[in-house]
Every structure is written in structure tokens, then in C-alpha cells.
Amino acid sequence: MNWFEALILGIIQGITEFLPISSSAHLIIVQKLFDLEIPGLAYEVFLHLASLLAVIIFYRHDLIKLIKEFFGFIINRNPKYKSSFWFSSYLIIATIITGVLGIILENKMDANIKSMTIISITLLITGIALILIEKVIKHGNRSQENMTIMDAIWVGLAQTIAVIPGISRAGSTLIVALWCGLEKATAVRFSFMLSIPVILGSTVLMLPDMSFEQQNINILSLAISFVASFIFAIIGIKWLISFLNRSKLIYFAYYCFILSAFVFVFLR
């Protein structure tokens, strides 16, 4: 893999990780288009770590506040920390659901799940879901203070199916959070914050199978992919938040439909 190919992979991973268009599908499509292959599991781990670092840095103040107030409520029972305590608890609940069910689902999937036909279908499903949430289901107005444990359960279940390429993690969590009646700002924040333990957990699970000695990894290419993924993940987060404040998810649905058709016609 040369430096340009590494740059492309990093950009694609970074920009699509937090948009409702499935980063896993995009990486598979790009590899197919350019006849690339991610050189080993270590490379994939570092791409995920770059996205993880990006969301942690972006939400660093929010994370520090949540952690302090979570333990502050446990220790002091300060009522002003109650909202942060429950928000953190819901993140934990959704993470546990995703972790347990995601591992079970992933272990039952075979190699055909990454075929172009399946990706075309799942991108179509993602697009339809985005259309439904914008055109059929009314957005709610419940904020963080009004969240319930059922919101966490439903979002956790939705995130579980994102192990299937073409089903967007960001898209599934956003769609279900909005369907549950959460306002956009709260839904987006919960989705992004939930990505932290999920990406971290999936990365940790990859570590036992990772061996640098057995993988042909170019350190320069790895560094280029990491930096590109980090920078474009930050851009993707900022852009999505800004975009949703003035526009709708339906435009991502159109993109998914176009990409689904392209994959079905030209890449199968």
C-alpha cells in the first residue's frame, strides 16, 4: 500500500465513521474499487483508534463533566448531578447491550455478509430508514433530562445491527433515538458519546488477534492513515452537527440510494 492509498483509506474511515452512511461499507467499497486490501488487523485497529481519539477530543469537556457528575451523584447524592448520572447510566446500558448482542451476532455472520449484493441491500435499508424518520415519524422534543431506560435499550439494540456492513452505526442510533422521541441535539450527542465505549470495546476485542510481526505494515502508511482518519473524523463530527441544525437526514438517504444503486450495478 502506497502513501496515497493510505491517505484515501484514512479519509474514508474518518469522514464516514460518524455520518449515517456506514463507514464499514465505504471501506469495503473503496477496497473493491481500487483493488486495495487493508494490510492486517493492526491497520484496522489503528484506523478505529484515530476515530476514537477524534470523538474523545471533540467531547473532552463534556466527558470530564459527565464523569465528575456521575461519581459526584453516587458519592454526594447531589441532585444537580442527577441528569448527568442517568445520562451516563444510559450510555453504559446501551453499551452493554451492544457489546453482548453484537459479539453474538458477529460470531454468527459468515464472509458473505461483506458481499457487494448484501452491502447494496443494507445501504438501501439505511436510506429507507432515514426517509421514514424524516417523512413519517415526527421528531420528539425530549431532552437529556427526560430520557428513560427504554431509550437506552432501544438505541443499544439498534446499534447492535450496525455490525452488518451497510447498516450505519451513527445512522441506526440517530434514527432510533429520534423515533423514541428525543430532540435532535440530544439524539446526536447520545449517538456520538455512545461511539466512545463501543469503538474502544471493539478495538480491545481485536487486540488478542493482532500481531505486528505477522503483518506486513508500512509504518509511514499507517501514520498517514491514522492522521487522515483523525482529522476527517473531527471534520465529520463538526459538519454533521452543523448540518443537522439547519438541514435534514433525508439528504443522507438520497446518498445511500445512489451508492446502493452504484454498488448493485457496477460492483457485484
Helices and strands as residue ranges (DSSP letters): H 3-17, H 23-33, H 41-58, H 60-76, G 79-81, H 82-108, G 111-114, H 116-135, G 144-146, H 149-160, G 161-163, H 169-179, H 184-206, G 207-209, G 212-214, H 219-246, H 250-262, I 263-267
